[in-house]
C-alpha cells in the first residue's frame, strides 16, 4: 500500500510503486480531471501540483511522491471559487477543454508565486502547456483577470 496526501486527505492505494501518478489519480482514485495527453510530459494536460509546484503526473512514478502534498484540479477549490477558475469561466477560455485542467493548474501555480505576472512571466510559466485549439490569447487574458480577482 502507498500512502498519498491528495487534495488535503491522506489516502492509501494499492498500486505498483512505478505506476505514474496520473494513473493512480485517475484509475485508483477516480480523479479524472487530470488528463492524459502525450504520456511523455511534453503537453501539460496531466499537470498537478506537488507541494504547490506544477509537475507532469504522466511521467512521475508514485514512489517518487512520498508524503508531498498533491493537488489536482478537483482539489483547487470545491466550488470553482479559485480566482483562476473564476477567470476561466468569466472569459469563456476553453474551446474543446481537454487541456484546460493542466492550463489552470499551471496558471494557479504561477499566480501563487507571482501575484502580478508580466507577459514574459505568463509565457514562461505556460510554455509547457499545449492547447491544440489555440486559446493562448484567452488563457493569457484569463491569467491577468485571475490576478485582478485575487488582488481584490
DSSP file (Angstrom, degrees, kcal/mol; ACC not computed):
  #  RESIDUE AA STRUCTURE BP1 BP2  ACC     N-H-->O    O-->H-N    N-H-->O    O-->H-N    TCO  KAPPA ALPHA  PHI   PSI    X-CA   Y-CA   Z-CA
    1    1 A X              0   0    0      0, 0.0     2,-0.5     0, 0.0    13,-0.2   0.000 360.0 360.0 360.0 141.3    0.0    0.0    0.0
    2    2 A X  E     -A   13   0A   0     11,-3.1    11,-2.6    14,-0.0     2,-0.4  -0.957 360.0-143.6-115.2 129.2    1.2    3.5   -0.8
    3    3 A X  E     +A   12   0A   0     -2,-0.5     2,-0.3     9,-0.2     9,-0.2  -0.780  23.6 178.6 -92.2 134.0    0.1    6.5    1.3
    4    4 A X  E     -A   11   0A   0      7,-2.9     7,-3.1    -2,-0.4     2,-0.8  -0.971  30.5-137.4-133.5 149.5   -0.5    9.8   -0.5
    5    5 A X  E     +Ab  10  69A   0     63,-0.7    65,-3.3    -2,-0.3     2,-0.5  -0.877  36.1 173.8-104.9  98.0   -1.6   13.2    0.5
    6    6 A X  E >   -Ab   9  70A   0      3,-2.7     3,-1.8    -2,-0.8    65,-0.2  -0.927  63.9 -20.1-115.7 121.3   -4.1   14.1   -2.2
    7    7 A X  T 3  S-     0   0    0     63,-3.2    -1,-0.2    -2,-0.5    64,-0.1   0.852 128.8 -49.3  53.0  39.1   -6.2   17.3   -2.0
    8    8 A X  T 3  S+     0   0    0     62,-0.4     2,-0.4     1,-0.2    -1,-0.3   0.480 119.5 102.2  84.8   3.0   -5.7   17.6    1.7
    9    9 A X  E <   -A    6   0A   0     -3,-1.8    -3,-2.7     2,-0.0     2,-0.5  -0.962  67.5-132.2-122.5 137.6   -6.6   14.0    2.5
   10   10 A X  E     +A    5   0A   0     -2,-0.4     2,-0.3    -5,-0.2    -5,-0.2  -0.767  35.7 175.1 -86.3 126.1   -4.2   11.1    3.3
   11   11 A X  E     -A    4   0A   0     -7,-3.1    -7,-2.9    -2,-0.5     2,-0.4  -0.907  25.4-137.2-129.4 156.4   -5.3    8.0    1.3
   12   12 A X  E     -A    3   0A   0     -2,-0.3     2,-0.4    -9,-0.2    -9,-0.2  -0.958  20.8-174.9-114.8 134.6   -3.8    4.6    0.8
   13   13 A X  E     -A    2   0A   0    -11,-2.6   -11,-3.1    -2,-0.4     2,-1.0  -0.973  24.6-137.1-129.0 144.5   -3.7    3.0   -2.7
   14   14 A X        +     0   0    0     -2,-0.4     2,-0.3   -13,-0.2    -2,-0.0  -0.781  54.8 130.5-101.2  89.5   -2.7   -0.5   -3.7
   15   15 A X        -     0   0    0     -2,-1.0     2,-0.2     4,-0.0    -2,-0.1  -0.925  66.6 -88.3-137.4 159.6   -0.6    0.2   -6.8
   16   16 A X    >   -     0   0    0     -2,-0.3     3,-2.2     1,-0.1    46,-0.3  -0.520  41.1-125.6 -63.3 133.7    2.8   -0.8   -8.2
   17   17 A X  T 3  S+     0   0    0      1,-0.3    46,-2.2    -2,-0.2    47,-0.2   0.711 108.9  56.5 -59.0 -21.2    5.3    1.9   -6.9
   18   18 A X  T 3  S+     0   0    0     44,-0.2    -1,-0.3    43,-0.2     2,-0.2   0.439  77.4 119.9 -91.3   0.8    6.4    2.6  -10.5
   19   19 A X  S <  S-     0   0    0     -3,-2.2    43,-2.7    42,-0.1    44,-0.2  -0.458  74.8-108.5 -63.9 131.1    2.9    3.5  -11.7
   20   20 A X  B >>  -E   61   0B   0     41,-0.2     4,-1.5    -2,-0.2     3,-0.8  -0.347  22.5-121.1 -60.6 142.4    2.8    7.0  -12.9
   21   21 A X  H 3> S+     0   0    0     39,-3.3     4,-2.9    36,-0.3     5,-0.2   0.855 109.6  65.2 -52.8 -39.0    0.9    9.4  -10.6
   22   22 A X  H 3> S+     0   0    0     35,-2.3     4,-2.7     1,-0.2    -1,-0.2   0.916 104.4  43.8 -50.3 -48.3   -1.5   10.2  -13.4
   23   23 A X  H <>>S+     0   0    0     -3,-0.8     4,-2.2    34,-0.3     5,-1.1   0.799 111.0  54.1 -74.6 -27.8   -2.9    6.7  -13.5
   24   24 A X  I  X>S+     0   0    0     -4,-1.5     5,-1.4     3,-0.2     4,-0.6   0.942 113.0  44.1 -65.8 -47.0   -3.0    6.4   -9.7
   25   25 A X  I  <5S+     0   0    0     -4,-2.9     6,-2.8     3,-0.2     4,-0.3   0.947 123.9  34.4 -61.2 -49.5   -5.1    9.6   -9.6
   26   26 A X  I  X5S+     0   0    0     -4,-2.7     4,-0.7    -5,-0.2    -3,-0.2   0.957 130.8  25.6 -73.8 -52.6   -7.4    8.6  -12.5
   27   27 A X  I  <5S+     0   0    0     -4,-2.2    -3,-0.2    -5,-0.2    -2,-0.1   0.909 129.2  34.8 -86.2 -43.8   -7.7    4.8  -12.1
   28   28 A X  I  <<S+     0   0    0     -5,-1.1    -3,-0.2    -4,-0.6    -4,-0.1   0.800 132.7  26.9 -82.6 -28.3   -7.1    4.1   -8.5
   29   29 A X  T  4<S-     0   0    0     -5,-1.4    -3,-0.2    -4,-0.3    -2,-0.2   0.567  95.1-126.5-113.3 -11.3   -8.8    7.2   -7.1
   30   30 A X     <  +     0   0    0     -4,-0.7     2,-1.3    -6,-0.3    -4,-0.2   0.683  59.5 142.0  74.5  17.4  -11.3    8.2   -9.7
   31   31 A X    >   +     0   0    0     -6,-2.8     3,-0.7    -7,-0.2    -1,-0.2  -0.695  17.1 166.1 -91.9  85.8  -10.0   11.8  -10.0
   32   32 A X  T 3   +     0   0    0     -2,-1.3    -1,-0.2     1,-0.2    -6,-0.1   0.343  48.9  91.8 -90.4   6.4  -10.4   12.1  -13.7
   33   33 A X  T 3  S+     0   0    0      2,-0.1     2,-0.5    -3,-0.1    -1,-0.2   0.823  71.8  79.3 -68.1 -30.4  -10.0   15.9  -14.0
   34   34 A X  S <  S-     0   0    0     -3,-0.7     2,-0.2   -12,-0.1    12,-0.2  -0.700  82.4-145.9 -78.9 124.5   -6.3   15.4  -14.7
   35   35 A X        -     0   0    0     10,-1.5     2,-0.6    -2,-0.5    23,-0.1  -0.616  12.4-128.6-101.6 151.8   -6.0   14.3  -18.3
   36   36 A X        +     0   0    0     -2,-0.2    -1,-0.0     1,-0.2    -2,-0.0  -0.855  41.1 154.0 -89.7 125.6   -3.7   12.0  -20.3
   37   37 A X  S    S-     0   0    0     -2,-0.6    -1,-0.2    62,-0.0    62,-0.0   0.647  70.1 -13.3-113.8 -81.5   -2.3   13.9  -23.2
   38   38 A X  S    S-     0   0    0      0, 0.0    -2,-0.1     0, 0.0     0, 0.0   0.700  70.6-136.2-102.4 -24.3    1.0   12.8  -24.7
   39   39 A X  S    S+     0   0    0      1,-0.0    -3,-0.0     0, 0.0     0, 0.0   0.517  88.8  83.9  78.3   4.3    2.4   10.4  -22.0
   40   40 A X  S    S-     0   0    0     19,-0.0    16,-0.0     0, 0.0    -1,-0.0   0.192 104.6-109.5-124.1  14.6    5.8   12.0  -22.3
   41   41 A X  S    S+     0   0    0      1,-0.1    15,-0.1    14,-0.0    18,-0.0   0.806  90.9 108.3  62.4  32.0    5.5   15.1  -20.0
   42   42 A X        +     0   0    0     88,-0.0    -1,-0.1    87,-0.0    14,-0.0   0.673  69.5  45.8-109.6 -23.4    5.5   17.4  -23.0
   43   43 A X  S    S-     0   0    0     86,-0.1    87,-3.0    87,-0.0    59,-0.0   0.743  87.5-134.3-101.0 -24.4    1.9   18.7  -23.4
   44   44 A X    >   +     0   0    0     85,-0.2     3,-1.7    -9,-0.0    62,-0.1   0.388  67.5 122.1  89.7  -4.0    0.9   19.7  -19.8
   45   45 A X  T 3  S+     0   0    0      1,-0.3   -10,-1.5    57,-0.1    57,-0.2   0.796  76.4  51.8 -61.5 -26.8   -2.5   18.1  -19.8
   46   46 A X  T 3  S+     0   0    0    -12,-0.2    11,-1.4    56,-0.1    -1,-0.3   0.192  80.0 144.0 -95.4  16.0   -1.5   16.0  -16.8
   47   47 A X  E <   +C   56   0A   0     -3,-1.7     2,-0.3     9,-0.2     9,-0.2  -0.350  15.5 159.9 -65.8 130.5   -0.3   18.9  -14.7
   48   48 A X  E     -C   55   0A   0      7,-2.2     7,-2.8    -2,-0.1     2,-0.4  -0.835  40.7-101.3-132.2 172.8   -0.9   18.7  -10.9
   49   49 A X  E     -CD  54  71A   0     22,-2.7    22,-2.3    -2,-0.3     2,-0.5  -0.844  23.6-167.3-100.3 138.1    0.7   20.5   -8.0
   50   50 A X  E >  S-CD  53  70A   0      3,-2.9     3,-1.6    -2,-0.4    20,-0.2  -0.962  86.2 -21.4-121.6 109.2    3.3   18.8   -5.9
   51   51 A X  T 3  S-     0   0    0     18,-3.4    19,-0.1    -2,-0.5    -1,-0.1   0.858 130.7 -51.3  53.2  37.4    3.8   20.9   -2.8
   52   52 A X  T 3  S+     0   0    0     17,-0.4     2,-0.4     1,-0.3    -1,-0.3   0.294 116.9 110.9  89.1  -9.7    2.4   23.8   -4.8
   53   53 A X  E <  S-C   50   0A   0     -3,-1.6    -3,-2.9     1,-0.0    -1,-0.3  -0.800  73.1-112.0-100.4 139.8    4.7   23.4   -7.8
   54   54 A X  E     +C   49   0A   0     -2,-0.4     2,-0.3    -5,-0.2    -5,-0.2  -0.500  42.4 172.4 -71.0 134.1    3.3   22.3  -11.2
   55   55 A X  E     -C   48   0A   0     -7,-2.8    -7,-2.2    -2,-0.2     2,-0.7  -0.954  37.7-112.8-136.6 156.2    4.5   18.8  -12.2
   56   56 A X  E >   -C   47   0A   0     -2,-0.3     3,-0.8    -9,-0.2     4,-0.3  -0.822  25.2-165.5 -90.7 114.8    3.7   16.4  -15.1
   57   57 A X  T 3  S+     0   0    0    -11,-1.4   -35,-2.3    -2,-0.7     3,-0.4   0.635  75.2  74.9 -78.9 -14.2    2.0   13.4  -13.5
   58   58 A X  T 3  S+     0   0    0      1,-0.2    -1,-0.2   -37,-0.2   -38,-0.2   0.737 107.9  30.9 -73.1 -20.1    2.2   11.1  -16.5
   59   59 A X  S <  S+     0   0    0     -3,-0.8     2,-0.8   -39,-0.1    -1,-0.2   0.338  96.0  99.9-116.7   4.3    6.0   10.5  -16.0
   60   60 A X        -     0   0    0     -3,-0.4   -39,-3.3    -4,-0.3   -38,-0.2  -0.821  68.4-138.3 -97.1 109.2    6.2   10.8  -12.2
   61   61 A X  B >   -E   20   0B   0     -2,-0.8     3,-2.2   -41,-0.3     4,-0.4  -0.419  16.2-126.5 -66.1 140.9    6.2    7.4  -10.5
   62   62 A X  G >> S+     0   0    0    -43,-2.7     3,-1.3     1,-0.3     4,-0.7   0.788 108.2  67.0 -59.0 -27.3    4.1    7.3   -7.4
   63   63 A X  G 34 S+     0   0    0    -46,-2.2    -1,-0.3     1,-0.2   -45,-0.1   0.736  95.4  57.1 -65.7 -21.2    7.1    6.1   -5.5
   64   64 A X  G <4 S+     0   0    0     -3,-2.2    -1,-0.2   -47,-0.2    -2,-0.2   0.557  94.0  69.1 -85.0  -8.4    8.8    9.5   -6.0
   65   65 A X  T X4  +     0   0    0     -3,-1.3     3,-1.7    -4,-0.4    -1,-0.2   0.899  67.2 165.8 -79.5 -42.2    5.9   11.4   -4.4
   66   66 A X  T 3< S-     0   0    0     -4,-0.7   -61,-0.3     1,-0.2    -1,-0.2  -0.367  71.1 -26.3  61.8-136.0    6.4   10.3   -0.8
   67   67 A X  T 3  S+     0   0    0    -63,-0.1    -1,-0.2    -2,-0.1   -63,-0.1   0.219  98.1 131.8 -97.8  15.3    4.5   12.5    1.6
   68   68 A X    <   -     0   0    0     -3,-1.7   -63,-0.7     1,-0.1     2,-0.4  -0.343  66.6-102.4 -66.1 148.0    4.4   15.6   -0.5
   69   69 A X  E     -b    5   0A   0    -65,-0.1   -18,-3.4   -63,-0.1     2,-0.5  -0.596  34.5-159.3 -77.2 125.1    1.1   17.3   -1.0
   70   70 A X  E     -bD   6  50A   0    -65,-3.3   -63,-3.2    -2,-0.4     2,-0.5  -0.893   6.5-170.5-103.7 131.5   -0.6   16.6   -4.3
   71   71 A X  E     - D   0  49A   0    -22,-2.3   -22,-2.7    -2,-0.5     2,-0.2  -0.991   4.2-172.5-123.0 126.4   -3.3   19.0   -5.5
   72   72 A X    >>  -     0   0    0     -2,-0.5     3,-0.9   -24,-0.2     4,-0.7  -0.518  45.7 -93.2-102.8 175.8   -5.4   18.1   -8.5
   73   73 A X  H >> S+     0   0    0      1,-0.3     3,-0.8     2,-0.2     4,-0.6   0.854 128.0  57.6 -58.0 -34.0   -7.9   20.2  -10.4
   74   74 A X  H 34 S+     0   0    0      1,-0.2    -1,-0.3     2,-0.1     3,-0.2   0.803 107.7  47.2 -66.3 -27.7  -10.6   18.7   -8.2
   75   75 A X  H <4 S+     0   0    0     -3,-0.9    -1,-0.2     1,-0.2    -2,-0.2   0.475  85.8  87.3 -93.7  -3.0   -8.7   20.0   -5.1
   76   76 A X  H << S-     0   0    0     -3,-0.8     2,-0.3    -4,-0.7    -1,-0.2   0.927 114.6 -23.1 -63.3 -43.7   -8.1   23.5   -6.3
   77   77 A X    ><  -     0   0    0     -4,-0.6     3,-0.5    -3,-0.2    -1,-0.3  -0.928  54.6-132.0-161.7 148.2  -11.4   24.6   -4.9
   78   78 A X  T 3  S+     0   0    0     -2,-0.3    -2,-0.1     1,-0.2    -3,-0.0   0.689 106.2  28.6 -75.8 -16.3  -14.6   22.6   -4.1
   79   79 A X  T 3  S-     0   0    0      0, 0.0    -1,-0.2     0, 0.0     0, 0.0   0.071 113.1 -97.6-135.9  25.5  -16.9   25.1   -5.8
   80   80 A X  S <  S+     0   0    0     -3,-0.5    -2,-0.1     1,-0.1    -3,-0.0   0.778  83.5 130.9  62.4  28.6  -14.9   26.7   -8.7
   81   81 A X        +     0   0    0      4,-0.1    -1,-0.1     5,-0.1     2,-0.1   0.498  28.2 115.6 -91.8  -3.9  -14.2   29.7   -6.5
   82   82 A X  S  > S-     0   0    0      1,-0.1     4,-2.7     4,-0.0     3,-0.3  -0.435  77.1-120.5 -62.7 138.9  -10.5   29.8   -7.1
   83   83 A X  H  > S+     0   0    0      1,-0.2     4,-2.4     2,-0.2     5,-0.2   0.832 112.6  52.3 -53.1 -35.9   -9.6   33.1   -9.0
   84   84 A X  H  > S+     0   0    0      2,-0.2     4,-2.5     1,-0.2    -1,-0.2   0.928 110.8  46.7 -68.0 -42.9   -8.2   31.2  -11.9
   85   85 A X  H  > S+     0   0    0     -3,-0.3     4,-2.2     2,-0.2    -2,-0.2   0.911 112.1  51.3 -64.1 -40.9  -11.3   29.1  -12.3
   86   86 A X  H  X S+     0   0    0     -4,-2.7     4,-2.9     1,-0.2    -2,-0.2   0.930 112.1  46.3 -60.7 -45.4  -13.5   32.2  -12.0
   87   87 A X  H  X S+     0   0    0     -4,-2.4     4,-2.6    -5,-0.2    -2,-0.2   0.896 109.8  53.8 -65.5 -40.4  -11.5   34.0  -14.7
   88   88 A X  H  <>S+     0   0    0     -4,-2.5     5,-2.0     1,-0.2     4,-0.3   0.914 114.4  41.8 -60.1 -42.6  -11.6   30.9  -17.0
   89   89 A X  H ><5S+     0   0    0     -4,-2.2     3,-1.0     3,-0.2    -2,-0.2   0.938 114.0  51.4 -69.6 -47.5  -15.4   30.8  -16.7
   90   90 A X  H 3<5S+     0   0    0     -4,-2.9    -2,-0.2     1,-0.3    -1,-0.2   0.880 117.8  37.7 -58.2 -41.4  -15.8   34.6  -17.0
   91   91 A X  T 3<5S-     0   0    0     -4,-2.6    -1,-0.3    -5,-0.2    -2,-0.2   0.350 104.0-127.9 -95.9   6.0  -13.7   34.8  -20.1
   92   92 A X  T < 5 +     0   0    0     -3,-1.0    -3,-0.2    -4,-0.3    -4,-0.1   0.924  42.9 171.1  49.7  54.4  -15.0   31.6  -21.6
   93   93 A X      < +     0   0    0     -5,-2.0    45,-0.1    -6,-0.2    46,-0.1   0.921  40.5  82.6 -65.8 -49.8  -11.5   30.3  -22.2
   94   94 A X        +     0   0    0     -6,-0.2     0, 0.0     1,-0.1     0, 0.0  -0.207  40.5 173.5 -66.5 147.4  -12.0   26.7  -23.2
   95   95 A X  S    S-     0   0    0      0, 0.0    -1,-0.1     0, 0.0    -2,-0.0   0.633  92.3  -3.7-105.7 -79.9  -12.8   25.6  -26.7
   96   96 A X  S    S-     0   0    0      1,-0.0    -2,-0.1     0, 0.0     0, 0.0   0.836  90.9-147.0 -80.1 -31.6  -12.6   21.8  -26.6
   97   97 A X    >   +     0   0    0     -4,-0.1     3,-0.9     3,-0.0     4,-0.5   0.299  59.7 121.3  91.4  -9.5  -11.5   22.0  -23.0
   98   98 A X  T 3  S+     0   0    0      1,-0.3     3,-0.4     2,-0.1     4,-0.3   0.886  81.2  36.0 -59.6 -42.4   -9.2   18.9  -22.9
   99   99 A X  T >> S+     0   0    0      1,-0.2     4,-2.1     2,-0.1     3,-0.6   0.564  92.9  95.3 -84.6  -8.7   -6.0   20.7  -21.9
  100  100 A X  H <> S+     0   0    0     -3,-0.9     4,-3.0     1,-0.3     5,-0.2   0.778  75.2  56.5 -65.9 -32.1   -7.7   23.2  -19.6
  101  101 A X  H 3> S+     0   0    0     -4,-0.5     4,-2.1    -3,-0.4    -1,-0.3   0.925 112.3  45.0 -64.2 -39.8   -7.2   21.4  -16.3
  102  102 A X  H <> S+     0   0    0     -3,-0.6     4,-2.2    -4,-0.3    -2,-0.2   0.893 113.0  50.8 -66.2 -39.9   -3.5   21.4  -16.9
  103  103 A X  H  X S+     0   0    0     -4,-2.1     4,-2.7     1,-0.2    -2,-0.2   0.933 111.3  48.2 -61.6 -46.2   -3.6   25.0  -18.1
  104  104 A X  H  X S+     0   0    0     -4,-3.0     4,-2.7     1,-0.2    -2,-0.2   0.894 110.7  50.7 -63.2 -41.1   -5.5   26.0  -14.9
  105  105 A X  H  X S+     0   0    0     -4,-2.1     4,-1.7    -5,-0.2    -1,-0.2   0.904 112.9  45.6 -66.4 -40.2   -3.1   24.2  -12.6
  106  106 A X  H  X S+     0   0    0     -4,-2.2     4,-2.1     2,-0.2    -2,-0.2   0.917 114.1  49.2 -67.1 -42.0    0.0   25.8  -14.3
  107  107 A X  H  X S+     0   0    0     -4,-2.7     4,-2.4     1,-0.2    -2,-0.2   0.899 110.0  50.4 -64.8 -40.9   -1.7   29.2  -14.1
  108  108 A X  H  X S+     0   0    0     -4,-2.7     4,-1.6     1,-0.2    -1,-0.2   0.874 109.8  50.8 -67.8 -35.1   -2.7   28.9  -10.4
  109  109 A X  H  X S+     0   0    0     -4,-1.7     4,-1.5    -5,-0.2    -1,-0.2   0.903 109.7  51.6 -66.2 -40.1    0.9   27.9   -9.5
  110  110 A X  H  X S+     0   0    0     -4,-2.1     4,-3.5     1,-0.2     3,-0.4   0.947 110.4  47.3 -59.1 -49.3    2.2   30.9  -11.4
  111  111 A X  H  < S+     0   0    0     -4,-2.4    -1,-0.2     1,-0.2    -2,-0.2   0.790 107.3  56.7 -68.1 -26.9   -0.1   33.3   -9.5
  112  112 A X  H  < S+     0   0    0     -4,-1.6    -1,-0.2    -5,-0.2     3,-0.2   0.853 117.8  35.0 -68.1 -33.4    0.8   31.7   -6.2
  113  113 A X  H  < S+     0   0    0     -4,-1.5     2,-0.4    -3,-0.4    -2,-0.2   0.859 134.4  22.9 -86.4 -40.0    4.4   32.5   -6.9
  114  114 A X    ><  -     0   0    0     -4,-3.5     3,-0.6    -5,-0.2    -1,-0.3  -0.848  63.4-171.5-132.2  94.5    3.9   35.8   -8.8
  115  115 A X  T 3  S+     0   0    0     -2,-0.4     2,-0.3     1,-0.3    36,-0.1   0.740  88.6  34.8 -61.6 -23.8    0.6   37.6   -8.0
  116  116 A X  T 3  S-     0   0    0     35,-0.0    -1,-0.3    32,-0.0     2,-0.1  -0.629  86.0-173.2-128.7  74.2    1.1   40.2  -10.7
  117  117 A X    <   -     0   0    0     -3,-0.6     2,-0.1    -2,-0.3    30,-0.1  -0.358  17.2-132.3 -73.5 146.4    2.9   38.3  -13.6
  118  118 A X     >  -     0   0    0      1,-0.1     4,-2.4    -2,-0.1     5,-0.2  -0.360  33.9-100.2 -80.7 171.3    4.2   40.1  -16.7
  119  119 A X  H  > S+     0   0    0      1,-0.2     4,-2.9     2,-0.2     5,-0.2   0.890 127.6  53.1 -60.4 -37.6    3.5   38.7  -20.1
  120  120 A X  H  > S+     0   0    0      2,-0.2     4,-2.4     1,-0.2    -1,-0.2   0.894 108.1  50.0 -65.0 -38.9    7.0   37.2  -20.1
  121  121 A X  H  > S+     0   0    0      2,-0.2     4,-2.6     1,-0.2    -2,-0.2   0.923 112.5  47.4 -62.3 -44.5    6.2   35.5  -16.8
  122  122 A X  H  X S+     0   0    0     -4,-2.4     4,-2.4     2,-0.2    -2,-0.2   0.937 112.2  49.2 -62.8 -47.5    3.0   34.1  -18.2
  123  123 A X  H  X S+     0   0    0     -4,-2.9     4,-0.8     1,-0.2    -1,-0.2   0.911 113.5  46.7 -59.7 -43.0    4.7   32.9  -21.4
  124  124 A X  H >< S+     0   0    0     -4,-2.4     3,-0.5     1,-0.2     4,-0.3   0.926 115.0  45.3 -65.9 -44.8    7.5   31.2  -19.4
  125  125 A X  H 3< S+     0   0    0     -4,-2.6     3,-0.3     1,-0.2    -1,-0.2   0.828 120.6  39.2 -69.0 -31.6    5.1   29.5  -16.9
  126  126 A X  H >< S+     0   0    0     -4,-2.4     3,-2.1    -5,-0.2    -1,-0.2   0.441  85.0 100.1 -99.1  -0.3    2.7   28.4  -19.6
  127  127 A X  T << S+     0   0    0     -4,-0.8    -1,-0.2    -3,-0.5    -2,-0.1   0.753  80.5  53.9 -62.2 -25.2    5.2   27.4  -22.3
  128  128 A X  T 3  S+     0   0    0     -3,-0.3     2,-0.6    -4,-0.3    -1,-0.3   0.407  91.2  87.4 -90.0   3.8    4.9   23.7  -21.4
  129  129 A X    <   -     0   0    0     -3,-2.1     2,-0.4   -85,-0.1   -85,-0.2  -0.912  65.0-157.4-108.3 118.2    1.2   23.6  -21.8
  130  130 A X        -     0   0    0    -87,-3.0     2,-0.5    -2,-0.6   -27,-0.1  -0.780   8.5-167.8 -98.3 134.8   -0.1   22.9  -25.3
  131  131 A X    >   -     0   0    0     -2,-0.4     3,-1.3     1,-0.1     5,-0.2  -0.957   5.7-165.4-119.1 109.3   -3.6   23.9  -26.5
  132  132 A X  T 3  S+     0   0    0     -2,-0.5    -1,-0.1     1,-0.3    -2,-0.0   0.743  90.4  57.0 -67.0 -21.9   -4.4   22.3  -29.8
  133  133 A X  T 3  S-     0   0    0     -3,-0.1    -1,-0.3     3,-0.0    -3,-0.0   0.609 109.3-124.5 -84.6 -11.9   -7.4   24.7  -30.2
  134  134 A X    <   +     0   0    0     -3,-1.3     3,-0.5     1,-0.1     4,-0.2   0.863  55.5 151.5  76.4  37.5   -5.1   27.8  -29.9
  135  135 A X     >  +     0   0    0      1,-0.2     4,-2.5     2,-0.1     3,-0.3   0.100  27.4 123.9 -86.7  25.5   -6.8   29.5  -27.0
  136  136 A X  H  >  +     0   0    0      1,-0.2     4,-2.6     2,-0.2    -1,-0.2   0.850  69.6  51.3 -58.2 -39.7   -3.5   31.1  -25.9
  137  137 A X  H  > S+     0   0    0     -3,-0.5     4,-2.3     1,-0.2    -1,-0.2   0.905 112.5  46.2 -66.3 -39.6   -4.7   34.7  -26.0
  138  138 A X  H  > S+     0   0    0     -3,-0.3     4,-2.4     2,-0.2    -2,-0.2   0.866 111.2  53.5 -69.4 -34.9   -7.8   33.9  -23.9
  139  139 A X  H  X S+     0   0    0     -4,-2.5     4,-2.3     2,-0.2    -2,-0.2   0.943 110.3  46.6 -63.1 -47.5   -5.5   32.0  -21.5
  140  140 A X  H  X S+     0   0    0     -4,-2.6     4,-2.2     1,-0.2    -2,-0.2   0.926 113.1  49.3 -60.9 -44.3   -3.2   35.0  -21.1
  141  141 A X  H  X S+     0   0    0     -4,-2.3     4,-2.4     1,-0.2    -1,-0.2   0.893 110.7  50.8 -61.9 -39.5   -6.2   37.3  -20.6
  142  142 A X  H  X S+     0   0    0     -4,-2.4     4,-2.9     2,-0.2    -1,-0.2   0.868 107.5  52.5 -68.4 -35.9   -7.7   34.9  -18.0
  143  143 A X  H  X S+     0   0    0     -4,-2.3     4,-2.0     2,-0.2    -1,-0.2   0.924 111.0  47.5 -64.9 -42.3   -4.4   34.8  -16.1
  144  144 A X  H  X S+     0   0    0     -4,-2.2     4,-1.7     2,-0.2    -2,-0.2   0.922 113.5  48.0 -62.0 -43.3   -4.4   38.6  -16.0
  145  145 A X  H  X S+     0   0    0     -4,-2.4     4,-2.6     1,-0.2    -2,-0.2   0.890 108.9  53.4 -65.1 -39.7   -8.1   38.6  -14.9
  146  146 A X  H  X S+     0   0    0     -4,-2.9     4,-2.8     1,-0.2    -1,-0.2   0.883 106.2  53.7 -62.5 -37.7   -7.4   36.0  -12.2
  147  147 A X  H  X S+     0   0    0     -4,-2.0     4,-1.9     2,-0.2    -1,-0.2   0.904 109.7  48.1 -62.6 -40.2   -4.6   38.2  -10.9
  148  148 A X  H  X S+     0   0    0     -4,-1.7     4,-1.0     2,-0.2    -2,-0.2   0.926 112.4  47.9 -64.4 -45.3   -7.1   41.1  -10.6
  149  149 A X  H >< S+     0   0    0     -4,-2.6     3,-0.7     1,-0.2    -2,-0.2   0.925 112.4  49.4 -60.9 -45.0   -9.7   38.9   -8.9
  150  150 A X  H 3< S+     0   0    0     -4,-2.8    -1,-0.2     1,-0.2    -2,-0.2   0.861 108.5  53.2 -63.4 -36.5   -7.0   37.6   -6.5
  151  151 A X  H 3<        0   0    0     -4,-1.9    -1,-0.2    -5,-0.2    -2,-0.2   0.684 360.0 360.0 -73.9 -17.5   -5.9   41.1   -5.7
  152  152 A X    <<        0   0    0     -4,-1.0    -3,-0.2    -3,-0.7    -2,-0.1   0.430 360.0 360.0  94.6 360.0   -9.4   42.1   -4.9
